[in-house]
């Protein structure tokens, strides 16, 4: 049998975990968008119009997010 005090404590713990989860999920959404490749590589890719080229798009999204404009927001 769970007493009222025990129920209150469990309720507060569940609420705290819920809030913690909400804040950590939101923080991950605001992750900085940076290029993983050297600047010269991404600049060449952008200037050669390869960012949107079907053959190179996946590579551009992974390595040159910022330079090629794949950042959200």
SVG drawing of the C-alpha trace seen along z (x, -y; Angstrom):
<svg xmlns="http://www.w3.org/2000/svg" viewBox="-2 -31 44 33">
<polyline fill="none" stroke="black" stroke-width="0.4" points="0.0,0.0 1.4,-3.4 0.9,-6.1 0.1,-9.7 3.6,-10.9 5.2,-8.2 2.8,-9.0 3.7,-12.7 7.4,-11.8 7.0,-9.5 4.9,-12.2 7.6,-14.9 10.3,-12.6 8.3,-11.8 7.7,-15.5 11.4,-16.3 12.4,-13.6 9.9,-14.9 11.1,-18.5 14.8,-17.4 14.0,-15.4 12.1,-18.4 15.1,-20.7 17.8,-18.4 15.8,-17.6 15.4,-21.3 19.1,-22.0 20.0,-19.3 17.8,-21.0 20.0,-24.2 23.2,-22.4 25.7,-24.6 25.9,-24.1 29.5,-24.0 31.5,-22.6 33.4,-19.5 35.7,-19.8 38.5,-22.4 37.3,-25.8 39.1,-25.5 37.2,-22.3 33.8,-23.8 34.5,-27.1 35.5,-25.1 32.4,-23.0 30.2,-26.1 31.8,-28.1 31.6,-25.1 27.9,-24.8 28.4,-21.3 26.4,-21.8 23.1,-21.2 24.3,-18.8 22.5,-15.5 25.8,-13.5 27.4,-15.6 24.5,-16.8 24.8,-14.1 28.5,-14.8 27.9,-18.5 25.2,-18.1 27.6,-16.1 30.9,-18.0 29.9,-21.6 26.6,-22.3 27.3,-25.9 29.0,-26.9 26.4,-25.1 23.5,-26.5 22.1,-23.3 21.7,-24.8 18.2,-24.9 16.8,-28.1"/>
</svg>
